[in-house]
Amino acid sequence: MKKATASVFGSLLILGAVATPSQAVRDVDQDGLVNVSVGNVEILNDVNIAVAANVAAQLCGIKVGPVILLATQVDATDVSSVVCDRQGQRNDVTITD
């Protein structure tokens, strides 16, 4: 009986230790939605990261893969990022959260 009780108690401790990190992950505000703007005009608001990355990549003439990573980072950190500077003009393509 003591072995069975110890085994159950040990299992509960392990489950508690495994469940704790997953709670911390849920506290990060990642809704998967970002905004895309050209200059000071927002062209997409609260769109899926993949859609935003695709549009930004098309506007900038670059591959979408790195832009998806950038958009994911923007969503996780709430820090805006310029995808490209369009011909030195003031109409940068920017992703914001």
N, CA, C and O atoms as a Tinker XYZ file with bonds, in Angstrom:
   388  protein
     1  N      0.828000   -1.196000    0.000000    73     2
     2  CA     0.000000    0.000000    0.000000    64     1     3
     3  C      0.867000    1.253000    0.000000    63     2     4     5
     4  O      0.566000    2.228000   -0.688000    81     3
     5  N      1.968000    1.216000    0.793000    73     3     6
     6  CA     2.847000    2.379000    0.839000    64     5     7
     7  C      3.489000    2.631000   -0.508000    63     6     8     9
     8  O      3.652000    3.781000   -0.915000    81     7
     9  N      3.865000    1.535000   -1.225000    73     7    10
    10  CA     4.473000    1.696000   -2.539000    64     9    11
    11  C      3.480000    2.298000   -3.530000    63    10    12    13
    12  O      3.845000    3.156000   -4.334000    81    11
    13  N      2.242000    1.857000   -3.473000    73    11    14
    14  CA     1.217000    2.383000   -4.382000    64    13    15
    15  C      0.953000    3.856000   -4.104000    63    14    16    17
    16  O      0.818000    4.643000   -5.040000    81    15
    17  N      0.876000    4.242000   -2.835000    73    15    18
    18  CA     0.654000    5.643000   -2.467000    64    17    19
    19  C      1.828000    6.504000   -2.912000    63    18    20    21
    20  O      1.636000    7.594000   -3.451000    81    19
    21  N      3.036000    6.018000   -2.688000    73    19    22
    22  CA     4.228000    6.757000   -3.096000    64    21    23
    23  C      4.279000    6.909000   -4.611000    63    22    24    25
    24  O      4.678000    7.957000   -5.120000    81    23
    25  N      3.877000    5.869000   -5.331000    73    23    26
    26  CA     3.868000    5.907000   -6.792000    64    25    27
    27  C      2.863000    6.939000   -7.313000    63    26    28    29
    28  O      3.178000    7.715000   -8.216000    81    27
    29  N      1.679000    6.946000   -6.753000    73    27    30
    30  CA     0.652000    7.918000   -7.162000    64    29    31
    31  C      1.100000    9.336000   -6.832000    63    30    32    33
    32  O      0.956000   10.245000   -7.650000    81    31
    33  N      1.643000    9.524000   -5.633000    73    31    34
    34  CA     2.107000   10.849000   -5.233000    64    33    35
    35  C      3.229000   11.335000   -6.150000    63    34    36    37
    36  O      3.246000   12.497000   -6.555000    81    35
    37  N      4.162000   10.446000   -6.474000    73    35    38
    38  CA     5.260000   10.795000   -7.384000    64    37    39
    39  C      4.747000   11.165000   -8.769000    63    38    40    41
    40  O      5.246000   12.105000   -9.388000    81    39
    41  N      3.769000   10.440000   -9.247000    73    39    42
    42  CA     3.182000   10.741000  -10.555000    64    41    43
    43  C      2.518000   12.108000  -10.554000    63    42    44    45
    44  O      2.641000   12.859000  -11.521000    81    43
    45  N      1.822000   12.432000   -9.489000    73    43    46
    46  CA     1.173000   13.742000   -9.394000    64    45    47
    47  C      2.194000   14.867000   -9.379000    63    46    48    49
    48  O      1.974000   15.919000   -9.980000    81    47
    49  N      3.313000   14.647000   -8.693000    73    47    50
    50  CA     4.366000   15.661000   -8.680000    64    49    51
    51  C      4.935000   15.879000  -10.069000    63    50    52    53
    52  O      5.175000   17.016000  -10.474000    81    51
    53  N      5.151000   14.798000  -10.798000    73    51    54
    54  CA     5.687000   14.910000  -12.152000    64    53    55
    55  C      4.696000   15.639000  -13.047000    63    54    56    57
    56  O      5.092000   16.507000  -13.825000    81    55
    57  N      3.425000   15.303000  -12.950000    73    55    58
    58  CA     2.410000   15.985000  -13.758000    64    57    59
    59  C      2.344000   17.467000  -13.428000    63    58    60    61
    60  O      2.186000   18.294000  -14.325000    81    59
    61  N      2.462000   17.808000  -12.164000    73    59    62
    62  CA     2.453000   19.210000  -11.768000    64    61    63
    63  C      3.648000   19.956000  -12.321000    63    62    64    65
    64  O      3.516000   21.109000  -12.732000    81    63
    65  N      4.816000   19.323000  -12.341000    73    63    66
    66  CA     6.023000   19.962000  -12.869000    64    65    67
    67  C      5.933000   20.148000  -14.370000    63    66    68    69
    68  O      6.432000   21.142000  -14.897000    81    67
    69  N      5.312000   19.220000  -15.067000    73    67    70
    70  CA     5.171000   19.317000  -16.511000    64    69    71
    71  C      4.116000   20.365000  -16.870000    63    70    72    73
    72  O      4.272000   21.071000  -17.866000    81    71
    73  N      3.059000   20.477000  -16.090000    73    71    74
    74  CA     1.976000   21.405000  -16.404000    64    73    75
    75  C      2.366000   22.854000  -16.159000    63    74    76    77
    76  O      1.820000   23.747000  -16.806000    81    75
    77  N      3.273000   23.108000  -15.266000    73    75    78
    78  CA     3.638000   24.484000  -14.934000    64    77    79
    79  C      4.226000   25.258000  -16.109000    63    78    80    81
    80  O      3.796000   26.389000  -16.334000    81    79
    81  N      5.186000   24.724000  -16.877000    73    79    82
    82  CA     5.716000   25.488000  -18.005000    64    81    83
    83  C      4.660000   25.817000  -19.057000    63    82    84    85
    84  O      4.718000   26.887000  -19.661000    81    83
    85  N      3.708000   24.935000  -19.289000    73    83    86
    86  CA     2.704000   25.225000  -20.296000    64    85    87
    87  C      1.829000   26.408000  -19.878000    63    86    88    89
    88  O      1.337000   27.139000  -20.738000    81    87
    89  N      1.629000   26.606000  -18.588000    73    87    90
    90  CA     0.888000   27.770000  -18.122000    64    89    91
    91  C      1.639000   29.053000  -18.453000    63    90    92    93
    92  O      1.024000   30.051000  -18.828000    81    91
    93  N      2.949000   29.036000  -18.321000    73    91    94
    94  CA     3.746000   30.226000  -18.606000    64    93    95
    95  C      3.662000   30.586000  -20.076000    63    94    96    97
    96  O      3.653000   31.769000  -20.416000    81    95
    97  N      3.601000   29.610000  -20.945000    73    95    98
    98  CA     3.505000   29.867000  -22.375000    64    97    99
    99  C      2.191000   30.559000  -22.713000    63    98   100   101
   100  O      2.154000   31.423000  -23.589000    81    99
   101  N      1.125000   30.192000  -22.035000    73    99   102
   102  CA    -0.184000   30.786000  -22.315000    64   101   103
   103  C     -0.262000   32.256000  -21.921000    63   102   104   105
   104  O     -1.118000   32.980000  -22.427000    81   103
   105  N      0.613000   32.711000  -21.029000    73   103   106
   106  CA     0.578000   34.099000  -20.595000    64   105   107
   107  C      1.095000   35.062000  -21.652000    63   106   108   109
   108  O      0.824000   36.261000  -21.571000    81   107
   109  N      1.833000   34.569000  -22.642000    73   107   110
   110  CA     2.346000   35.423000  -23.704000    64   109   111
   111  C      1.187000   35.775000  -24.623000    63   110   112   113
   112  O      0.428000   34.898000  -25.034000    81   111
   113  N      1.048000   37.058000  -24.946000    73   111   114
   114  CA    -0.065000   37.526000  -25.763000    64   113   115
   115  C      0.252000   37.323000  -27.234000    63   114   116   117
   116  O      0.743000   38.234000  -27.901000    81   115
   117  N     -0.026000   36.138000  -27.735000    73   115   118
   118  CA     0.147000   35.843000  -29.141000    64   117   119
   119  C     -1.202000   35.489000  -29.724000    63   118   120   121
   120  O     -1.678000   34.364000  -29.571000    81   119
   121  N     -1.815000   36.442000  -30.389000    73   119   122
   122  CA    -3.115000   36.168000  -30.971000    64   121   123
   123  C     -3.006000   35.816000  -32.444000    63   122   124   125
   124  O     -4.003000   35.446000  -33.064000    81   123
   125  N     -1.808000   35.925000  -33.016000    73   123   126
   126  CA    -1.611000   35.574000  -34.415000    64   125   127
   127  C     -2.095000   36.624000  -35.394000    63   126   128   129
   128  O     -2.167000   36.366000  -36.595000    81   127
   129  N     -2.429000   37.811000  -34.894000    73   127   130
   130  CA    -2.921000   38.884000  -35.754000    64   129   131
   131  C     -1.983000   40.084000  -35.690000    63   130   132   133
   132  O     -1.535000   40.477000  -34.613000    81   131
   133  N     -1.690000   40.664000  -36.858000    73   131   134
   134  CA    -0.819000   41.834000  -36.935000    64   133   135
   135  C     -1.394000   42.832000  -37.930000    63   134   136   137
   136  O     -2.390000   42.560000  -38.601000    81   135
   137  N     -0.754000   43.984000  -38.012000    73   135   138
   138  CA    -1.146000   45.036000  -38.948000    64   137   139
   139  C     -0.006000   45.270000  -39.930000    63   138   140   141
   140  O      1.161000   45.067000  -39.595000    81   139
   141  N     -0.345000   45.697000  -41.141000    73   139   142
   142  CA     0.658000   46.057000  -42.141000    64   141   143
   143  C      0.356000   47.477000  -42.589000    63   142   144   145
   144  O     -0.787000   47.817000  -42.895000    81   143
   145  N      1.400000   48.303000  -42.624000    73   143   146
   146  CA     1.213000   49.671000  -43.097000    64   145   147
   147  C      2.283000   50.016000  -44.121000    63   146   148   149
   148  O      3.391000   49.479000  -44.103000    81   147
   149  N      1.916000   50.925000  -45.011000    73   147   150
   150  CA     2.852000   51.480000  -45.992000    64   149   151
   151  C      2.928000   52.960000  -45.685000    63   150   152   153
   152  O      1.945000   53.687000  -45.830000    81   151
   153  N      4.110000   53.406000  -45.258000    73   151   154
   154  CA     4.236000   54.775000  -44.782000    64   153   155
   155  C      3.386000   54.926000  -43.534000    63   154   156   157
   156  O      3.522000   54.148000  -42.590000    81   155
   157  N      2.511000   55.919000  -43.522000    73   155   158
   158  CA     1.642000   56.110000  -42.365000    64   157   159
   159  C      0.209000   55.651000  -42.631000    63   158   160   161
   160  O     -0.708000   56.031000  -41.902000    81   159
   161  N      0.009000   54.835000  -43.670000    73   159   162
   162  CA    -1.314000   54.330000  -44.018000    64   161   163
   163  C     -1.377000   52.837000  -43.717000    63   162   164   165
   164  O     -0.622000   52.048000  -44.284000    81   163
   165  N     -2.280000   52.460000  -42.821000    73   163   166
   166  CA    -2.463000   51.050000  -42.516000    64   165   167
   167  C     -3.300000   50.423000  -43.621000    63   166   168   169
   168  O     -4.414000   50.866000  -43.898000    81   167
   169  N     -2.748000   49.381000  -44.253000    73   167   170
   170  CA    -3.484000   48.733000  -45.335000    64   169   171
   171  C     -4.159000   47.443000  -44.886000    63   170   172   173
   172  O     -5.128000   47.002000  -45.504000    81   171
   173  N     -3.651000   46.835000  -43.811000    73   171   174
   174  CA    -4.270000   45.638000  -43.242000    64   173   175
   175  C     -4.296000   45.779000  -41.732000    63   174   176   177
   176  O     -3.286000   46.137000  -41.126000    81   175
   177  N     -5.424000   45.507000  -41.124000    73   175   178
   178  CA    -5.559000   45.580000  -39.667000    64   177   179
   179  C     -6.034000   44.238000  -39.120000    63   178   180   181
   180  O     -6.997000   43.653000  -39.618000    81   179
   181  N     -5.341000   43.761000  -38.087000    73   179   182
   182  CA    -5.706000   42.513000  -37.405000    64   181   183
   183  C     -5.925000   41.354000  -38.371000    63   182   184   185
   184  O     -6.972000   40.708000  -38.372000    81   183
   185  N     -4.907000   41.111000  -39.191000    73   183   186
   186  CA    -4.975000   39.985000  -40.123000    64   185   187
   187  C     -4.031000   38.879000  -39.664000    63   186   188   189
   188  O     -3.103000   39.120000  -38.893000    81   187
   189  N     -4.276000   37.685000  -40.137000    73   187   190
   190  CA    -3.446000   36.529000  -39.844000    64   189   191
   191  C     -1.998000   36.811000  -40.247000    63   190   192   193
   192  O     -1.745000   37.487000  -41.244000    81   191
   193  N     -1.056000   36.291000  -39.470000    73   191   194
   194  CA     0.367000   36.517000  -39.728000    64   193   195
   195  C      0.746000   36.103000  -41.139000    63   194   196   197
   196  O      1.491000   36.819000  -41.809000    81   195
   197  N      0.251000   34.962000  -41.606000    73   195   198
   198  CA     0.606000   34.483000  -42.941000    64   197   199
   199  C      0.122000   35.436000  -44.030000    63   198   200   201
   200  O      0.835000   35.687000  -45.001000    81   199
   201  N     -1.080000   35.962000  -43.869000    73   199   202
   202  CA    -1.626000   36.907000  -44.848000    64   201   203
   203  C     -0.801000   38.193000  -44.845000    63   202   204   205
   204  O     -0.422000   38.696000  -45.903000    81   203
   205  N     -0.526000   38.720000  -43.651000    73   203   206
   206  CA     0.264000   39.949000  -43.538000    64   205   207
   207  C      1.651000   39.763000  -44.135000    63   206   208   209
   208  O      2.143000   40.633000  -44.854000    81   207
   209  N      2.275000   38.641000  -43.842000    73   207   210
   210  CA     3.620000   38.379000  -44.358000    64   209   211
   211  C      3.608000   38.255000  -45.868000    63   210   212   213
   212  O      4.520000   38.741000  -46.538000    81   211
   213  N      2.593000   37.614000  -46.410000    73   211   214
   214  CA     2.496000   37.464000  -47.853000    64   213   215
   215  C      2.354000   38.820000  -48.545000    63   214   216   217
   216  O      3.031000   39.091000  -49.537000    81   215
   217  N      1.484000   39.658000  -48.024000    73   215   218
   218  CA     1.276000   40.991000  -48.611000    64   217   219
   219  C      2.554000   41.831000  -48.487000    63   218   220   221
   220  O      2.980000   42.458000  -49.457000    81   219
   221  N      3.159000   41.842000  -47.304000    73   219   222
   222  CA     4.382000   42.624000  -47.104000    64   221   223
   223  C      5.502000   42.134000  -48.019000    63   222   224   225
   224  O      6.233000   42.943000  -48.591000    81   223
   225  N      5.640000   40.828000  -48.158000    73   223   226
   226  CA     6.674000   40.273000  -49.042000    64   225   227
   227  C      6.428000   40.667000  -50.490000    63   226   228   229
   228  O      7.369000   40.980000  -51.220000    81   227
   229  N      5.171000   40.653000  -50.907000    73   227   230
   230  CA     4.843000   41.063000  -52.276000    64   229   231
   231  C      5.163000   42.541000  -52.497000    63   230   232   233
   232  O      5.718000   42.908000  -53.533000    81   231
   233  N      4.819000   43.379000  -51.541000    73   231   234
   234  CA     5.100000   44.808000  -51.656000    64   233   235
   235  C      6.602000   45.094000  -51.712000    63   234   236   237
   236  O      7.049000   46.012000  -52.399000    81   235
   237  N      7.371000   44.288000  -50.972000    73   235   238
   238  CA     8.813000   44.513000  -50.882000    64   237   239
   239  C      9.603000   43.741000  -51.932000    63   238   240   241
   240  O     10.786000   44.013000  -52.142000    81   239
   241  N      8.961000   42.782000  -52.592000    73   239   242
   242  CA     9.660000   41.983000  -53.585000    64   241   243
   243  C     10.668000   41.022000  -52.964000    63   242   244   245
   244  O     11.740000   40.791000  -53.523000    81   243
   245  N     10.318000   40.462000  -51.803000    73   243   246
   246  CA    11.211000   39.526000  -51.123000    64   245   247
   247  C     10.468000   38.225000  -50.827000    63   246   248   249
   248  O      9.254000   38.137000  -51.009000    81   247
   249  N     11.213000   37.211000  -50.366000    73   247   250
   250  CA    10.606000   35.921000  -50.034000    64   249   251
   251  C      9.754000   36.047000  -48.776000    63   250   252   253
   252  O     10.061000   36.837000  -47.882000    81   251
   253  N      8.691000   35.267000  -48.718000    73   251   254
   254  CA     7.734000   35.369000  -47.624000    64   253   255
   255  C      8.226000   34.704000  -46.332000    63   254   256   257
   256  O      7.832000   35.126000  -45.245000    81   255
   257  N      9.073000   33.680000  -46.425000    73   255   258
   258  CA     9.528000   32.949000  -45.244000    64   257   259
   259  C     10.115000   33.827000  -44.151000    63   258   260   261
   260  O      9.669000   33.756000  -43.006000    81   259
   261  N     11.115000   34.663000  -44.479000    73   259   262
   262  CA    11.684000   35.538000  -43.447000    64   261   263
   263  C     10.681000   36.553000  -42.900000    63   262   264   265
   264  O     10.779000   36.955000  -41.741000    81   263
   265  N      9.727000   36.966000  -43.718000    73   263   266
   266  CA     8.729000   37.939000  -43.271000    64   265   267
   267  C      7.764000   37.284000  -42.292000    63   266   268   269
   268  O      7.291000   37.940000  -41.364000    81   267
   269  N      7.461000   35.990000  -42.484000    73   267   270
   270  CA     6.617000   35.272000  -41.527000    64   269   271
   271  C      7.306000   35.224000  -40.166000    63   270   272   273
   272  O      6.670000   35.441000  -39.134000    81   271
   273  N      8.604000   34.938000  -40.169000    73   271   274
   274  CA     9.350000   34.924000  -38.905000    64   273   275
   275  C      9.337000   36.301000  -38.246000    63   274   276   277
   276  O      9.169000   36.409000  -37.031000    81   275
   277  N      9.510000   37.337000  -39.036000    73   275   278
   278  CA     9.486000   38.700000  -38.518000    64   277   279
   279  C      8.118000   39.048000  -37.945000    63   278   280   281
   280  O      8.034000   39.635000  -36.866000    81   279
   281  N      7.053000   38.697000  -38.647000    73   279   282
   282  CA     5.692000   38.979000  -38.179000    64   281   283
   283  C      5.378000   38.214000  -36.900000    63   282   284   285
   284  O      4.703000   38.734000  -36.012000    81   283
   285  N      5.867000   36.981000  -36.804000    73   283   286
   286  CA     5.671000   36.192000  -35.594000    64   285   287
   287  C      6.368000   36.843000  -34.410000    63   286   288   289
   288  O      5.829000   36.872000  -33.303000    81   287
   289  N      7.568000   37.365000  -34.643000    73   287   290
   290  CA     8.308000   38.053000  -33.579000    64   289   291
   291  C      7.585000   39.334000  -33.162000    63   290   292   293
   292  O      7.517000   39.646000  -31.973000    81   291
   293  N      7.050000   40.069000  -34.123000    73   291   294
   294  CA     6.295000   41.286000  -33.815000    64   293   295
   295  C      5.078000   40.944000  -32.967000    63   294   296   297
   296  O      4.774000   41.645000  -32.002000    81   295
   297  N      4.380000   39.868000  -33.322000    73   295   298
   298  CA     3.200000   39.460000  -32.563000    64   297   299
   299  C      3.565000   39.074000  -31.136000    63   298   300   301
   300  O      2.818000   39.365000  -30.201000    81   299
   301  N      4.708000   38.422000  -30.967000    73   299   302
   302  CA     5.115000   37.950000  -29.635000    64   301   303
   303  C      5.639000   39.073000  -28.752000    63   302   304   305
   304  O      5.479000   39.024000  -27.532000    81   303
   305  N      6.267000   40.091000  -29.352000    73   303   306
   306  CA     6.938000   41.120000  -28.551000    64   305   307
   307  C      6.242000   42.475000  -28.559000    63   306   308   309
   308  O      6.587000   43.345000  -27.759000    81   307
   309  N      5.282000   42.669000  -29.433000    73   307   310
   310  CA     4.603000   43.968000  -29.599000    64   309   311
   311  C      5.557000   45.076000  -30.047000    63   310   312   313
   312  O      5.287000   46.255000  -29.817000    81   311
   313  N      6.669000   44.708000  -30.683000    73   311   314
   314  CA     7.635000   45.683000  -31.189000    64   313   315
   315  C      7.510000   45.723000  -32.707000    63   314   316   317
   316  O      7.701000   44.708000  -33.376000    81   315
   317  N      7.187000   46.907000  -33.253000    73   315   318
   318  CA     7.024000   47.062000  -34.697000    64   317   319
   319  C      8.335000   46.799000  -35.418000    63   318   320   321
   320  O      9.418000   46.942000  -34.851000    81   319
   321  N      8.213000   46.407000  -36.691000    73   319   322
   322  CA     9.406000   46.137000  -37.473000    64   321   323
   323  C      9.192000   46.561000  -38.920000    63   322   324   325
   324  O      8.136000   46.308000  -39.500000    81   323
   325  N     10.197000   47.206000  -39.495000    73   323   326
   326  CA    10.152000   47.609000  -40.893000    64   325   327
   327  C     10.581000   46.416000  -41.740000    63   326   328   329
   328  O     11.646000   45.838000  -41.521000    81   327
   329  N      9.743000   46.052000  -42.710000    73   327   330
   330  CA    10.059000   44.938000  -43.592000    64   329   331
   331  C     11.004000   45.411000  -44.692000    63   330   332   333
   332  O     11.983000   44.736000  -45.009000    81   331
   333  N     10.709000   46.561000  -45.267000    73   331   334
   334  CA    11.599000   47.113000  -46.291000    64   333   335
   335  C     11.397000   48.615000  -46.409000    63   334   336   337
   336  O     10.348000   49.155000  -46.056000    81   335
   337  N     12.424000   49.266000  -46.912000    73   335   338
   338  CA    12.397000   50.698000  -47.208000    64   337   339
   339  C     12.205000   50.799000  -48.710000    63   338   340   341
   340  O     13.095000   50.433000  -49.477000    81   339
   341  N     11.077000   51.282000  -49.123000    73   339   342
   342  CA    10.746000   51.316000  -50.549000    64   341   343
   343  C     11.439000   52.475000  -51.242000    63   342   344   345
   344  O     10.965000   53.611000  -51.194000    81   343
   345  N     12.553000   52.189000  -51.883000    73   343   346
   346  CA    13.303000   53.127000  -52.729000    64   345   347
   347  C     13.677000   54.406000  -52.006000    63   346   348   349
   348  O     13.664000   55.480000  -52.608000    81   347
   349  N     14.012000   54.311000  -50.721000    73   347   350
   350  CA    14.460000   55.462000  -49.959000    64   349   351
   351  C     13.387000   56.489000  -49.682000    63   350   352   353
   352  O     13.690000   57.564000  -49.164000    81   351
   353  N     12.156000   56.197000  -50.008000    73   351   354
   354  CA    11.066000   57.135000  -49.757000    64   353   355
   355  C     10.522000   56.916000  -48.360000    63   354   356   357
   356  O     10.972000   56.018000  -47.649000    81   355
   357  N      9.561000   57.728000  -47.963000    73   355   358
   358  CA     8.999000   57.609000  -46.615000    64   357   359
   359  C      7.819000   56.666000  -46.569000    63   358   360   361
   360  O      6.920000   56.836000  -45.745000    81   359
   361  N      7.807000   55.683000  -47.431000    73   359   362
   362  CA     6.713000   54.725000  -47.418000    64   361   363
   363  C      7.245000   53.324000  -47.158000    63   362   364   365
   364  O      7.093000   52.416000  -47.975000    81   363
   365  N      7.883000   53.172000  -45.979000    73   363   366
   366  CA     8.354000   51.862000  -45.545000    64   365   367
   367  C      7.162000   50.931000  -45.354000    63   366   368   369
   368  O      6.062000   51.374000  -45.021000    81   367
   369  N      7.390000   49.644000  -45.568000    73   367   370
   370  CA     6.388000   48.630000  -45.259000    64   369   371
   371  C      6.695000   48.137000  -43.845000    63   370   372   373
   372  O      7.769000   47.596000  -43.586000    81   371
   373  N      5.748000   48.328000  -42.946000    73   371   374
   374  CA     5.957000   48.034000  -41.530000    64   373   375
   375  C      4.901000   47.063000  -41.032000    63   374   376   377
   376  O      3.738000   47.133000  -41.429000    81   375
   377  N      5.326000   46.142000  -40.142000    73   375   378
   378  CA     4.401000   45.237000  -39.472000    64   377   379
   379  C      4.333000   45.638000  -38.012000    63   378   380   381
   380  O      5.365000   45.784000  -37.356000    81   379
   381  N      3.119000   45.817000  -37.499000    73   379   382
   382  CA     2.904000   46.175000  -36.092000    64   381   383
   383  C      1.909000   45.203000  -35.489000    63   382   384   385
   384  O      1.212000   44.477000  -36.199000    81   383
   385  N      1.856000   45.202000  -34.144000    73   383   386
   386  CA     0.907000   44.332000  -33.459000    64   385   387
   387  C     -0.259000   45.143000  -32.954000    63   386   388
   388  O     -1.176000   44.593000  -32.344000    81   387
